[in-house]
Amino acid sequence: MSGNTVRVLVASRNPKKLRELRRVLASAGVDGIDLVGLDELPPFPETPETGATFEENAIVKARDGARETGLPCVADDSGIEVDALNGMPGVLSARWSGVHGDDDANTALLLAQLSDVPDERRGAGFVSACALALPDGREWIVRGEWRGAIARAKTGDHGFGYDPVFRPEGEERSAAELTPDEKDASSHRGRALEQLVPALAELAAAR
């Protein structure tokens, strides 16, 4: 805790995830929380993401962060589940092409795997499990889902990951063509993070 704010670690090096949580907190009227990313703190040992579910990976990351830094820690694990691929890539989404975090390669491989799949069978859903772990051992794990379909080509330059090929239900645009506010209102991570707002608001109120 510094000044009149509570420092909360977001277990990510992705600045877009920090901005997303900041927007969710701001829209909920929660202030008094100072979010910091992994790059802003000294490195510490991180458990490999080997869980079979998004929830397992998220809570392991949150526990690591809370234990190693003494700060409340929010972590998420997210990915895309494609119906025609029996729910894959799932927890393997970030390394689907074999190289972790190569968005272009991952997206290209997914499109190639679905090249012969007709439009009516291209259903998919983004999934996000978010976890909050406190140094005192209290924990929350929540899940958000965002249904849609896989487009046939990339469009849009907002967002990251599979956003350019994911077309949300009821939308003609891809997730990468939505404004940040539009995405927050419906995205898997936005839906999951909203469920953590009460716990984060309680932390802020207790400062």
N, C-alpha and C positions, 0 to 999 in steps of 0.2 A: 504494500500500500504506500502510495506516495502522495503527499499533500492531502487533498480531499477526494482523491480518486482511488479506485481499486484496480490494480494491474491484473490483467487476465491474459494468459498466454494462449495464443492460437497456434496449435501445433502444425504449422505449415510455413513453407517458404514462398508461397504463392501470394503476392500482394493483392490479387483480385479476390481471394477468399477473405482477407482482412477487410477489404473495402465492403464486401458483401455483408459481413456481420455488422460492420459499423452502420450500414444503411438500415439493416433490420432493427438494430437497437434504436437508431434515431427515429425511425417511423413508429416504433412502439413507445417513444417518449422516455426511453431509459438513458439517463446520463450518469456521470460519475464512474464510468468504466474506461480504463486506458488499455486498449488492446495492443499487444506486442506480438511480433512473429518470431519464429525460431532464429532468423538472421540477426535479430536485435539482442540476442543473449549468447553467452558462451556455449559452445557445443557440448552436448552430453550424449551418452550412449542411447541409441534408439533401437528398440526391438524391431526386428524385421517384420514386415507385413505378410504374415503367412496364414492368417485366419481364413477359415472357410466361408465366413460371412462378413458383410460390411460392418455389422455391429461388433464382431470380435476385433477387427482391426482398429476401429474407432476407439474403443475403450482402452485397448493396449496403449495407443498413442497418448490418450488423455492421462492415463495413469503414469506413464513415463514422465510426461511433462510436469505433472503435479509433484511427483516424488523428487525429481531432479532439480526443480527450480523453487519449490515451495509456494508456487503460485497456483491459483485456480487455472485449470487448463481445459480449453475446448478443442476437440479434434473431430475431424470427419473422415469418413471413407466413402467414396462415391464411385459410381460407374454406371454403365448402361447395360440393360438386359434386353436382348433381342429375341423375340418370340421364335423366329425361324431358326435360331441357333440354340434353341433349348435354354434360353436364359444367359448364354454367354454374350460378351466377354465377362460380365459380372465383376467379381473382385479382381479379375485380371485386366480390366479395362485400360489401366495406365500403361501396361506393358504387353498389350495384345500382339504387337508386331515383334516383340522380343527385346525392344529397347525401351526402358522405362521413361515415360514422359515425352515420347516422340509423337506429338499429336498428329502430324501430317501422315506419318507412316501407319499409325494405328487406324486413322480414318480411311486411308487408302485401302488397307487390308480388309476392313469391314465392308466397304463398298464393293470390293472385288468378290468377297464371299457371298454377297447378296445380289450379284449382278443378274442372276437368272430367276430371282424371287419376284413374283408379281406384286403389284402395288397393294393388293388387299391382304397380303401375308407379310407385310413389312412392319408390323406393329412392334413397338419397343417402349421401354420405360427407363427413364433415369431414376436411380435410387441413391439416396444419401442417408447414411446413419451418422448422427452427430452425438458425441458424448461430452459430458462435462464431469471432470473429476476434481475434487477439492483435496487439499493437503490433509484434511481431517478424515478422509476416507469416504465421504459422501459422494455418490455418483448418480448421474442421470444418463440414460441412453434413449434416443428418440429416432424416428425414421420418417422420411418424407419421400414421396414418389410423384413422378411427373410423366404421364402417359402421352404417347404420340406415335410417330412412325419414322422410319429411316428414308430420307429422300434419296434420289438417284445421283445427286451431285452436291458439292459444297456451295453454300451461299452465305454471305454475311461475313463481317470481320470483327464482330464483338464476341465476347465470351471466350471459351477455350475448350480443349478436349474435343468431344464429339458434337458440340453445339452447332457447327455449320451443316451437319447432315441430319439433325434431329428436328422434325417438324411437330410441334406440340398439337394436341387435339384441338380442333376448332381454329387452327391457324393456317394461313397460306405461307407464312414466313418461317424461316428456320429460327432456332433458339439464338443463333448468332446475329440475327437481324432485329431482335427485340431490344428495346432500350433497357438499361439496368433496372429501372423501376418496374417495367413490365415483367422482366425476368424474375425479380425478387418476389413479385406478387404471386407467381405460380410455380417457380422452379422447385425441384426436389430439395435442394439445400436450403432455399428460403423457407419452405414448409417445415423442414426439420428444425432449422434454427429458431423459428418462431416458437416452437414448443419448449425451447430452452430459455426464452425471455423471462418467464416468471422467476426461475432460479437465479438468473443473472441480475434481475431487478432487485431480488432479495439481497444479493451480495452488495449491490450498490447502496441500498438503503441502510445496510449495517455498517457502512464505512465510518 
